[in-house]
Amino acid sequence: MYLSPRHAEIIQMAKEAGRVLVDDLAAHFEVTPQTIRKDLNDLCDQRLLTRIHGGALFPSGIENMEYEARRKIAADEKEAIGRAAARLIPDNASLFINIGTTTESVSKALLDHTGLMVITNNINVANRMRVYPSIEVVIAGGVVRGSDGGIVGEAAVDFIKQFKVDYAVIGASAIDHDGALLDFDFREVKVAQAIIANTRHVILVSDRTKFERTAPVRIGHLSQVNTFITDRCDIPSIRRICEESEVQLIETSRP
């Protein structure tokens, strides 16, 4: 595929930064915003970028990978994170588990617990846990997202708000170095925000690949969680936020 020098440079800039903005590109190339908009539209038509308001994102940052493919990314790390989270949750606890491949790993690690009440908007979690008589499963109502079995929308938000639970296990599609927790679907984000607001102890589970990704919708901030479990965190700013906000940081790949 032939790319003009400007298009090639735009792609490289988007790859390095995760996104590019029309005004910044216009200033950089000394062309009009209209010219840049046409460039971005052309690149998006070729599926090299994904258009957002005011700019474009590099595909690895915006396109949420197919769910089965995402299960395979850092699979061993996710299992270790799941076991670490399960150790924090006692028998006879109530908890939320939301959408995500890492949160599903936590649900798998919880199967030997007894007396749990699990409220979830994740069909995969509900289906896995429902067959265990010692675990009560309550599933949210709402729109079922075909790509991953997540239940999203205002009905799910209203459902979540009926509860006040002991623990929540949440994930994020991306974690910015300033501590912002990010996702792709604003409907899912609203559910996650309701979960955080109605939980006594919030556990964020995420492998280190999430530090390398970007997503357009803000869930909240790392300082809002109580415990952050990852395989490894080499980002100084994230470690500082955890320390300053008294967020327990657990790294499963460190002794």
PASEBA-1860 file (N, C-alpha, C; in nm, 3 decimals):
! residues 255
1> MYLSPRHA> 0.085/-0.120/0.000/0.000/0.000/0.000/0.088/0.125/0.000 ~ 0.069/0.214/-0.096/0.149/0.336/-0.104/0.093/0.442/-0.011 ~ 0.182/0.505/0.064/0.145/0.618/0.148/0.232/0.736/0.111 ~ 0.171/0.852/0.102/0.249/0.972/0.079/0.337/0.998/0.201 ~ 0.443/1.076/0.186/0.529/1.103/0.302/0.453/1.161/0.422 ~ 0.355/1.250/0.394/0.280/1.307/0.506/0.192/1.203/0.573 ~ 0.127/1.119/0.492/0.044/1.014/0.550/0.128/0.917/0.633 ~ 0.245/0.883/0.582/0.333/0.791/0.655/0.376/0.852/0.788
9> EIIQMAKE> 0.405/0.981/0.788/0.446/1.046/0.912/0.330/1.056/1.011 ~ 0.210/1.081/0.959/0.093/1.084/1.046/0.072/0.948/1.113 ~ 0.086/0.841/1.035/0.072/0.707/1.092/0.176/0.683/1.201 ~ 0.300/0.723/1.175/0.406/0.704/1.274/0.379/0.784/1.401 ~ 0.332/0.907/1.386/0.300/0.990/1.503/0.187/0.929/1.584 ~ 0.086/0.877/1.514/-0.026/0.814/1.584/0.018/0.688/1.655 ~ 0.107/0.614/1.594/0.157/0.491/1.656/0.233/0.522/1.783 ~ 0.313/0.627/1.780/0.396/0.662/1.896/0.314/0.722/2.010
17> AGRVLVDD> 0.216/0.805/1.975/0.140/0.877/2.079/0.006/0.813/2.110 ~ -0.041/0.722/2.025/-0.171/0.663/2.045/-0.281/0.737/1.974 ~ -0.262/0.868/1.955/-0.362/0.948/1.884/-0.296/1.070/1.822 ~ -0.364/1.130/1.727/-0.321/1.255/1.667/-0.442/1.348/1.661 ~ -0.415/1.479/1.672/-0.522/1.579/1.670/-0.507/1.669/1.547 ~ -0.621/1.708/1.492/-0.622/1.788/1.369/-0.541/1.915/1.384 ~ -0.564/1.991/1.490/-0.496/2.120/1.505/-0.346/2.102/1.519 ~ -0.304/2.000/1.594/-0.160/1.976/1.612/-0.095/1.937/1.479
25> LAAHFEVT> -0.163/1.853/1.402/-0.108/1.811/1.273/-0.102/1.927/1.175 ~ -0.205/2.011/1.176/-0.206/2.126/1.086/-0.088/2.218/1.115 ~ -0.060/2.238/1.242/0.054/2.323/1.279/0.186/2.256/1.243 ~ 0.194/2.126/1.266/0.318/2.053/1.240/0.354/2.054/1.091 ~ 0.254/2.031/1.006/0.279/2.022/0.861/0.261/2.155/0.789 ~ 0.214/2.256/0.864/0.190/2.389/0.808/0.091/2.382/0.692 ~ -0.019/2.314/0.717/-0.129/2.306/0.620/-0.259/2.340/0.694 ~ -0.368/2.347/0.621/-0.495/2.384/0.683/-0.556/2.264/0.756
33> PQTIRKDL> -0.639/2.291/0.856/-0.712/2.182/0.924/-0.795/2.100/0.826 ~ -0.850/2.165/0.723/-0.930/2.093/0.624/-0.846/1.988/0.551 ~ -0.721/2.022/0.521/-0.632/1.927/0.455/-0.605/1.807/0.546 ~ -0.582/1.836/0.673/-0.556/1.727/0.769/-0.679/1.639/0.786 ~ -0.795/1.701/0.791/-0.918/1.620/0.804/-0.932/1.525/0.685 ~ -0.900/1.574/0.567/-0.906/1.486/0.449/-0.802/1.374/0.461 ~ -0.681/1.409/0.508/-0.579/1.306/0.530/-0.629/1.198/0.625 ~ -0.686/1.241/0.737/-0.732/1.145/0.837/-0.847/1.060/0.784
41> NDLCDQRL> -0.937/1.124/0.710/-1.048/1.047/0.652/-0.996/0.941/0.554 ~ -0.895/0.979/0.474/-0.837/0.883/0.380/-0.772/0.767/0.454 ~ -0.698/0.797/0.559/-0.630/0.692/0.636/-0.729/0.604/0.710 ~ -0.838/0.664/0.754/-0.942/0.585/0.822/-1.016/0.496/0.722 ~ -1.037/0.546/0.601/-1.100/0.464/0.497/-1.016/0.340/0.467 ~ -0.884/0.353/0.482/-0.794/0.240/0.461/-0.775/0.156/0.588 ~ -0.847/0.196/0.694/-0.843/0.128/0.824/-0.704/0.132/0.887 ~ -0.630/0.236/0.857/-0.500/0.255/0.919/-0.512/0.336/1.047
49> LTRIHGGA> -0.616/0.417/1.057/-0.648/0.492/1.178/-0.797/0.480/1.203 ~ -0.837/0.519/1.323/-0.980/0.523/1.357/-1.016/0.665/1.398 ~ -1.117/0.720/1.333/-1.153/0.861/1.351/-1.220/0.884/1.486 ~ -1.181/0.990/1.554/-1.252/1.040/1.672/-1.273/1.189/1.651 ~ -1.355/1.249/1.736/-1.380/1.392/1.725/-1.250/1.468/1.746 ~ -1.212/1.547/1.647/-1.093/1.629/1.658/-0.963/1.562/1.620 ~ -0.971/1.436/1.575/-0.846/1.369/1.541/-0.869/1.223/1.505 ~ -0.769/1.141/1.537/-0.779/0.998/1.508/-0.690/0.920/1.605
57> LFPSGIEN> -0.722/0.793/1.620/-0.646/0.705/1.709/-0.581/0.594/1.628 ~ -0.466/0.549/1.676/-0.401/0.434/1.614/-0.485/0.311/1.647 ~ -0.507/0.220/1.552/-0.601/0.110/1.573/-0.575/0.025/1.696 ~ -0.449/-0.001/1.731/-0.423/-0.085/1.847/-0.474/-0.019/1.974 ~ -0.495/0.112/1.967/-0.545/0.179/2.085/-0.696/0.188/2.092 ~ -0.764/0.189/1.977/-0.908/0.210/1.980/-0.988/0.085/1.951 ~ -0.939/-0.003/1.866/-1.019/-0.118/1.829/-1.009/-0.224/1.937 ~ -1.118/-0.247/2.003/-1.119/-0.348/2.108/-1.110/-0.485/2.043
65> MEYEARRK> -1.004/-0.558/2.077/-0.978/-0.685/2.011/-1.090/-0.784/2.034 ~ -1.101/-0.879/1.944/-1.200/-0.984/1.961/-1.179/-1.052/2.096 ~ -1.289/-1.083/2.161/-1.282/-1.128/2.300/-1.199/-1.255/2.316 ~ -1.217/-1.351/2.229/-1.141/-1.475/2.242/-0.992/-1.449/2.222 ~ -0.958/-1.357/2.133/-0.817/-1.324/2.114/-0.762/-1.256/2.238 ~ -0.841/-1.169/2.300/-0.794/-1.100/2.420/-0.774/-1.196/2.537 ~ -0.851/-1.303/2.542/-0.832/-1.402/2.647/-0.690/-1.459/2.646 ~ -0.633/-1.468/2.526/-0.503/-1.532/2.511/-0.387/-1.439/2.542
73> IAADEKEA> -0.414/-1.310/2.545/-0.308/-1.213/2.574/-0.278/-1.218/2.724 ~ -0.151/-1.242/2.758/-0.106/-1.248/2.898/-0.194/-1.344/2.980 ~ -0.228/-1.459/2.921/-0.320/-1.552/2.988/-0.267/-1.600/3.122 ~ -0.137/-1.635/3.129/-0.079/-1.681/3.255/-0.080/-1.571/3.359 ~ -0.050/-1.450/3.315/-0.050/-1.336/3.407/-0.189/-1.311/3.462 ~ -0.289/-1.323/3.376/-0.427/-1.302/3.421/-0.470/-1.407/3.523 ~ -0.427/-1.531/3.503/-0.461/-1.635/3.601/-0.398/-1.606/3.736 ~ -0.273/-1.561/3.736/-0.206/-1.526/3.861/-0.274/-1.408/3.929
81> IGRAAARL> -0.314/-1.309/3.850/-0.387/-1.195/3.905/-0.520/-1.241/3.964 ~ -0.588/-1.332/3.893/-0.715/-1.384/3.943/-0.699/-1.454/4.077 ~ -0.595/-1.533/4.092/-0.572/-1.604/4.219/-0.542/-1.505/4.331 ~ -0.463/-1.401/4.300/-0.430/-1.301/4.402/-0.554/-1.226/4.449 ~ -0.642/-1.192/4.354/-0.766/-1.123/4.392/-0.855/-1.212/4.475 ~ -0.865/-1.339/4.437/-0.952/-1.432/4.511/-0.906/-1.447/4.656 ~ -0.775/-1.437/4.679/-0.724/-1.449/4.817/-0.768/-1.333/4.905 ~ -0.802/-1.220/4.844/-0.845/-1.103/4.922/-0.992/-1.111/4.961
89> IPDNASLF> -1.067/-1.196/4.895/-1.212/-1.201/4.915/-1.248/-1.320/5.003 ~ -1.306/-1.296/5.119/-1.338/-1.406/5.211/-1.467/-1.477/5.171 ~ -1.489/-1.592/5.228/-1.618/-1.659/5.213/-1.728/-1.569/5.268 ~ -1.849/-1.590/5.220/-1.968/-1.519/5.270/-1.965/-1.369/5.239 ~ -1.892/-1.330/5.136/-1.887/-1.189/5.098/-1.982/-1.162/4.982 ~ -2.020/-1.037/4.968/-2.096/-0.993/4.850/-2.001/-0.915/4.760 ~ -2.017/-0.932/4.629/-1.924/-0.864/4.539/-1.983/-0.844/4.400 ~ -1.933/-0.738/4.336/-1.958/-0.713/4.195/-1.840/-0.769/4.115
97> INIGTTTE> -1.870/-0.825/3.997/-1.766/-0.859/3.900/-1.812/-0.804/3.766 ~ -1.730/-0.718/3.705/-1.776/-0.659/3.579/-1.713/-0.725/3.458 ~ -1.720/-0.660/3.343/-1.681/-0.718/3.216/-1.529/-0.719/3.203 ~ -1.476/-0.825/3.143/-1.333/-0.827/3.113/-1.274/-0.966/3.124 ~ -1.169/-0.989/3.049/-1.106/-1.120/3.053/-1.032/-1.143/3.185 ~ -0.977/-1.037/3.245/-0.907/-1.054/3.373/-1.007/-1.073/3.486 ~ -1.118/-1.002/3.483/-1.219/-1.024/3.587/-1.277/-1.166/3.577 ~ -1.283/-1.218/3.455/-1.327/-1.357/3.441/-1.228/-1.454/3.505
105> SVSKALLD> -1.100/-1.422/3.498/-1.000/-1.504/3.567/-1.021/-1.503/3.717 ~ -1.063/-1.389/3.770/-1.094/-1.382/3.913/-1.214/-1.471/3.946 ~ -1.316/-1.466/3.862/-1.435/-1.549/3.888/-1.399/-1.697/3.888 ~ -1.309/-1.736/3.802/-1.263/-1.875/3.798/-1.192/-1.913/3.928 ~ -1.111/-1.821/3.981/-1.035/-1.848/4.103/-1.124/-1.847/4.228 ~ -1.245/-1.795/4.216/-1.336/-1.786/4.331/-1.425/-1.908/4.347 ~ -1.414/-2.005/4.259/-1.509/-2.116/4.257/-1.501/-2.206/4.380 ~ -1.389/-2.200/4.453/-1.380/-2.281/4.575/-1.428/-2.207/4.699
113> HTGLMVIT> -1.476/-2.083/4.681/-1.532/-2.007/4.793/-1.674/-2.054/4.822 ~ -1.721/-2.026/4.941/-1.858/-2.059/4.978/-1.930/-1.935/5.029 ~ -2.060/-1.936/5.012/-2.142/-1.829/5.067/-2.130/-1.696/4.995 ~ -2.078/-1.697/4.873/-2.064/-1.571/4.801/-2.197/-1.529/4.738 ~ -2.218/-1.398/4.736/-2.324/-1.339/4.654/-2.256/-1.257/4.546 ~ -2.267/-1.300/4.421/-2.197/-1.236/4.310/-2.298/-1.165/4.221 ~ -2.283/-1.033/4.210/-2.367/-0.953/4.121/-2.280/-0.916/4.001 ~ -2.326/-0.946/3.882/-2.241/-0.926/3.765/-2.320/-0.878/3.644
121> NNINVANR> -2.252/-0.807/3.556/-2.308/-0.771/3.426/-2.230/-0.842/3.315 ~ -2.174/-0.958/3.350/-2.094/-1.037/3.259/-2.156/-1.176/3.246 ~ -2.215/-1.205/3.132/-2.282/-1.334/3.112/-2.185/-1.450/3.130 ~ -2.060/-1.432/3.089/-1.961/-1.540/3.101/-1.934/-1.574/3.248 ~ -1.926/-1.472/3.332/-1.907/-1.494/3.476/-2.029/-1.565/3.534 ~ -2.148/-1.515/3.499/-2.271/-1.576/3.552/-2.281/-1.723/3.511 ~ -2.249/-1.751/3.387/-2.261/-1.887/3.337/-2.161/-1.982/3.405 ~ -2.040/-1.931/3.434/-1.940/-2.013/3.500/-1.979/-2.041/3.646
129> MRVYPSIE> -2.030/-1.942/3.715/-2.048/-1.954/3.860/-2.186/-2.009/3.899 ~ -2.282/-2.004/3.809/-2.420/-2.039/3.845/-2.436/-2.185/3.886 ~ -2.347/-2.273/3.839/-2.362/-2.416/3.866/-2.307/-2.456/4.003 ~ -2.251/-2.361/4.076/-2.197/-2.391/4.208/-2.300/-2.352/4.314 ~ -2.357/-2.450/4.385/-2.466/-2.421/4.477/-2.427/-2.332/4.594 ~ -2.297/-2.325/4.624/-2.253/-2.241/4.736/-2.235/-2.095/4.697 ~ -2.260/-2.063/4.569/-2.246/-1.926/4.520/-2.379/-1.880/4.462 ~ -2.430/-1.769/4.514/-2.552/-1.710/4.459/-2.514/-1.608/4.352
137> VVIAGGVV> -2.570/-1.622/4.234/-2.537/-1.533/4.123/-2.658/-1.447/4.090 ~ -2.635/-1.317/4.083/-2.739/-1.221/4.045/-2.688/-1.148/3.921 ~ -2.767/-1.149/3.815/-2.720/-1.090/3.690/-2.802/-0.966/3.654 ~ -2.730/-0.865/3.607/-2.794/-0.739/3.571/-2.877/-0.755/3.445 ~ -2.977/-0.669/3.431/-3.054/-0.663/3.308/-3.004/-0.549/3.221 ~ -3.031/-0.557/3.093/-2.989/-0.450/3.003/-2.957/-0.504/2.867 ~ -2.886/-0.427/2.789/-2.847/-0.463/2.654/-2.727/-0.557/2.659 ~ -2.738/-0.674/2.595/-2.627/-0.769/2.591/-2.538/-0.738/2.471
145> RGSDGGIV> -2.413/-0.710/2.497/-2.318/-0.680/2.391/-2.271/-0.811/2.330 ~ -2.294/-0.828/2.201/-2.265/-0.955/2.137/-2.119/-0.992/2.135 ~ -2.030/-0.894/2.136/-1.887/-0.923/2.123/-1.828/-0.996/2.242 ~ -1.883/-0.970/2.363/-1.820/-1.030/2.481/-1.918/-1.074/2.590 ~ -2.048/-1.062/2.565/-2.145/-1.103/2.665/-2.161/-1.006/2.781 ~ -2.113/-0.885/2.762/-2.131/-0.783/2.866/-2.269/-0.722/2.858 ~ -2.326/-0.691/2.974/-2.458/-0.628/2.982/-2.437/-0.481/3.017 ~ -2.482/-0.393/2.931/-2.453/-0.251/2.946/-2.582/-0.170/2.931
153> GEAAVDFI> -2.571/-0.041/2.955/-2.685/0.047/2.938/-2.744/0.095/3.069 ~ -2.842/0.185/3.058/-2.900/0.248/3.176/-2.971/0.147/3.267 ~ -3.032/0.045/3.208/-3.099/-0.056/3.291/-3.000/-0.127/3.381 ~ -2.882/-0.157/3.328/-2.778/-0.221/3.408/-2.728/-0.128/3.517 ~ -2.713/0.000/3.486/-2.670/0.098/3.585/-2.771/0.107/3.699 ~ -2.899/0.119/3.665/-3.004/0.127/3.767/-3.005/0.002/3.853 ~ -2.982/-0.113/3.792/-2.979/-0.239/3.867/-2.865/-0.239/3.968 ~ -2.746/-0.200/3.925/-2.629/-0.199/4.012/-2.652/-0.107/4.132
161> KQFKVDYA> -2.721/0.004/4.111/-2.741/0.102/4.217/-2.830/0.052/4.330 ~ -2.894/-0.063/4.311/-2.976/-0.119/4.418/-2.894/-0.185/4.529 ~ -2.765/-0.206/4.504/-2.682/-0.283/4.595/-2.575/-0.196/4.662 ~ -2.527/-0.245/4.774/-2.406/-0.192/4.839/-2.328/-0.314/4.886 ~ -2.216/-0.344/4.820/-2.150/-0.472/4.842/-2.015/-0.454/4.909 ~ -1.959/-0.569/4.952/-1.831/-0.568/5.022/-1.714/-0.541/4.929 ~ -1.715/-0.607/4.814/-1.603/-0.599/4.720/-1.653/-0.580/4.577 ~ -1.566/-0.520/4.497/-1.589/-0.516/4.352/-1.461/-0.555/4.283
169> VIGASAID> -1.474/-0.633/4.178/-1.361/-0.667/4.093/-1.388/-0.602/3.958 ~ -1.305/-0.505/3.922/-1.324/-0.431/3.797/-1.197/-0.437/3.713 ~ -1.214/-0.419/3.584/-1.101/-0.411/3.493/-1.105/-0.279/3.418 ~ -1.006/-0.260/3.332/-1.000/-0.143/3.246/-0.930/-0.184/3.117 ~ -0.971/-0.122/3.008/-0.907/-0.153/2.880/-0.771/-0.086/2.867 ~ -0.752/0.024/2.940/-0.625/0.096/2.935/-0.608/0.173/3.066 ~ -0.482/0.191/3.104/-0.450/0.272/3.222/-0.347/0.376/3.179 ~ -0.387/0.501/3.183/-0.296/0.608/3.144/-0.192/0.629/3.253
177> HDGALLDF> -0.078/0.684/3.216/0.028/0.703/3.315/-0.006/0.809/3.418 ~ -0.112/0.888/3.394/-0.156/0.983/3.497/-0.258/0.919/3.592 ~ -0.283/0.789/3.575/-0.375/0.718/3.664/-0.517/0.707/3.613 ~ -0.546/0.765/3.498/-0.682/0.755/3.443/-0.710/0.611/3.401 ~ -0.829/0.562/3.439/-0.874/0.430/3.399/-0.967/0.449/3.280 ~ -0.941/0.379/3.170/-1.006/0.408/3.043/-1.071/0.285/2.982 ~ -1.174/0.310/2.901/-1.241/0.201/2.832/-1.291/0.250/2.697 ~ -1.355/0.160/2.622/-1.396/0.190/2.486/-1.544/0.228/2.475
185> DFREVKVA> -1.629/0.173/2.559/-1.774/0.185/2.544/-1.828/0.269/2.660 ~ -1.885/0.384/2.629/-1.934/0.471/2.736/-2.045/0.405/2.817 ~ -2.118/0.312/2.755/-2.223/0.241/2.829/-2.163/0.150/2.935 ~ -2.053/0.086/2.901/-1.984/0.001/2.998/-1.923/0.085/3.110 ~ -1.872/0.200/3.073/-1.811/0.289/3.171/-1.912/0.332/3.276 ~ -2.034/0.361/3.235/-2.136/0.402/3.331/-2.166/0.291/3.432 ~ -2.164/0.167/3.386/-2.185/0.054/3.477/-2.068/0.046/3.574 ~ -1.945/0.057/3.523/-1.827/0.050/3.609/-1.828/0.161/3.713
193> QAIIANTR> -1.870/0.281/3.674/-1.877/0.392/3.769/-1.980/0.364/3.879 ~ -2.093/0.305/3.842/-2.194/0.269/3.943/-2.140/0.162/4.037 ~ -2.063/0.068/3.984/-2.003/-0.035/4.068/-1.908/0.026/4.170 ~ -1.822/0.116/4.124/-1.726/0.181/4.215/-1.800/0.257/4.325 ~ -1.908/0.325/4.289/-1.981/0.408/4.386/-2.058/0.327/4.488 ~ -2.079/0.198/4.463/-2.162/0.118/4.552/-2.087/-0.001/4.610 ~ -1.958/0.019/4.634/-1.872/-0.086/4.685/-1.784/-0.033/4.798 ~ -1.764/-0.116/4.898/-1.679/-0.078/5.011/-1.531/-0.093/4.978
201> HVILVSDR> -1.495/-0.195/4.902/-1.354/-0.220/4.870/-1.344/-0.254/4.722 ~ -1.281/-0.167/4.645/-1.271/-0.185/4.500/-1.135/-0.245/4.465 ~ -1.138/-0.355/4.392/-1.016/-0.422/4.346/-1.006/-0.406/4.195 ~ -0.903/-0.337/4.149/-0.876/-0.323/4.007/-0.779/-0.432/3.965 ~ -0.815/-0.508/3.862/-0.727/-0.613/3.812/-0.691/-0.583/3.668 ~ -0.561/-0.583/3.638/-0.518/-0.547/3.503/-0.373/-0.590/3.483 ~ -0.345/-0.654/3.371/-0.206/-0.689/3.344/-0.133/-0.568/3.285 ~ -0.001/-0.578/3.278/0.080/-0.461/3.242/0.064/-0.416/3.098
209> TKFERTAP> 0.006/-0.499/3.010/-0.015/-0.454/2.873/-0.111/-0.335/2.867 ~ -0.193/-0.318/2.971/-0.290/-0.208/2.971/-0.222/-0.072/2.986 ~ -0.096/-0.072/3.035/-0.022/0.054/3.042/0.021/0.101/2.904 ~ 0.019/0.011/2.806/0.067/0.042/2.672/-0.046/0.077/2.576 ~ -0.170/0.070/2.624/-0.285/0.092/2.536/-0.351/0.226/2.568 ~ -0.438/0.267/2.480/-0.518/0.386/2.505/-0.663/0.355/2.469 ~ -0.753/0.429/2.529/-0.896/0.415/2.502/-0.960/0.551/2.526 ~ -1.074/0.579/2.464/-1.126/0.716/2.463/-1.217/0.756/2.578
217> VRIGHLSQ> -1.266/0.660/2.658/-1.367/0.695/2.758/-1.312/0.672/2.899 ~ -1.331/0.770/2.984/-1.275/0.768/3.119/-1.371/0.699/3.217 ~ -1.322/0.596/3.284/-1.399/0.531/3.391/-1.385/0.610/3.520 ~ -1.263/0.642/3.554/-1.234/0.710/3.679/-1.083/0.720/3.693 ~ -1.037/0.716/3.818/-0.894/0.733/3.845/-0.847/0.625/3.940 ~ -0.721/0.589/3.925/-0.661/0.484/4.007/-0.677/0.514/4.156 ~ -0.677/0.640/4.193/-0.690/0.677/4.334/-0.825/0.639/4.394 ~ -0.923/0.605/4.309/-1.056/0.568/4.357/-1.065/0.421/4.400
225> VNTFITDR> -0.963/0.342/4.369/-0.969/0.201/4.405/-0.893/0.178/4.534 ~ -0.919/0.065/4.597/-0.850/0.030/4.722/-0.729/-0.059/4.699 ~ -0.742/-0.150/4.604/-0.633/-0.244/4.573/-0.617/-0.253/4.422 ~ -0.493/-0.249/4.377/-0.461/-0.266/4.235/-0.372/-0.389/4.222 ~ -0.420/-0.488/4.147/-0.343/-0.611/4.127/-0.302/-0.620/3.981 ~ -0.173/-0.632/3.958/-0.118/-0.644/3.823/-0.003/-0.743/3.828 ~ 0.045/-0.785/3.713/0.160/-0.875/3.714/0.288/-0.799/3.744 ~ 0.297/-0.677/3.693/0.418/-0.597/3.716/0.388/-0.452/3.681
233> CDIPSIRR> 0.436/-0.361/3.763/0.419/-0.218/3.736/0.556/-0.151/3.738 ~ 0.601/-0.109/3.621/0.729/-0.040/3.609/0.709/0.108/3.575 ~ 0.589/0.158/3.596/0.558/0.298/3.565/0.570/0.380/3.694 ~ 0.672/0.465/3.706/0.693/0.540/3.831/0.572/0.622/3.875 ~ 0.505/0.686/3.778/0.390/0.769/3.815/0.276/0.686/3.874 ~ 0.256/0.563/3.823/0.151/0.477/3.877/0.187/0.433/4.018 ~ 0.313/0.399/4.040/0.357/0.359/4.175/0.340/0.476/4.272 ~ 0.369/0.597/4.226/0.356/0.714/4.312/0.210/0.740/4.348
241> ICEESEVQ> 0.120/0.726/4.251/-0.022/0.746/4.278/-0.071/0.645/4.382 ~ -0.029/0.520/4.366/-0.070/0.417/4.464/-0.021/0.453/4.604 ~ 0.103/0.498/4.613/0.158/0.533/4.744/0.087/0.653/4.804 ~ 0.069/0.757/4.724/0.008/0.880/4.775/-0.140/0.862/4.809 ~ -0.209/0.775/4.737/-0.353/0.756/4.758/-0.385/0.635/4.846 ~ -0.279/0.573/4.900/-0.295/0.456/4.987/-0.369/0.342/4.917 ~ -0.334/0.323/4.789/-0.385/0.211/4.712/-0.287/0.095/4.727 ~ -0.335/-0.019/4.775/-0.249/-0.135/4.788/-0.212/-0.187/4.650
249> LIETSRP> -0.083/-0.192/4.620/-0.035/-0.241/4.491/0.020/-0.382/4.510 ~ -0.039/-0.476/4.439/0.007/-0.615/4.444/0.058/-0.654/4.306 ~ 0.182/-0.698/4.298/0.243/-0.740/4.172/0.270/-0.889/4.180 ~ 0.202/-0.965/4.097/0.208/-1.110/4.110/0.339/-1.169/4.059 ~ 0.413/-1.095/3.974/0.538/-1.150/3.920/0.658/-1.112/4.004 ~ 0.635/-1.035/4.108/0.746/-1.000/4.198/0.737/-1.088/4.323 ~ 0.853/-1.120/4.382/0.852/-1.206/4.502/0.777/-1.139/4.616
END
